[in-house]
Amino acid sequence: MVSREQKRGSLKEKFQLLRSITNSHADNETSIIMDASKYIQKLKQKVERFNEDSTAEQSSSEPTDATIPMVTVETLEKGFMINVYSGKNQPGMLVSVLEAFEDVGLNVLEARVSCTDSFSLHAMGVENEDGENMDAEAVKQAVTDAIRSWGESNDSQS
């Protein structure tokens, strides 16, 4: 059977642990609990701010119109990282994007595509050896133009 003194000792250890975790300088148990409560409230506020920031960041990185694809191109040491995102799956767009890569002389080394509910393409490409030097803006413009002309031909078929 656990004695009353052992229970008190165990409880005292737990209060000391709580005091150290919450950086409390209080001596009595009530003050330690109050400090812990304040600490928990601060943590909740930090989590809420983090969630708000990540939601704002995510919404600013995705287009507001789900049918308008967003294209980003980053310059890598050797080549480019191309990302295309559309909130709506748009059959046939992948072919247009790959044709645009071919037109500008970009060889795709690696690609990841998802066409379930939305359309997402992450591709890493390098310039052909016989191709002229190109920059990220030229690649982005070629992909954007290909998507635009694909969309116009799609609209005229509808």
Disulfide bonds with the S-S distance in Angstrom:
none
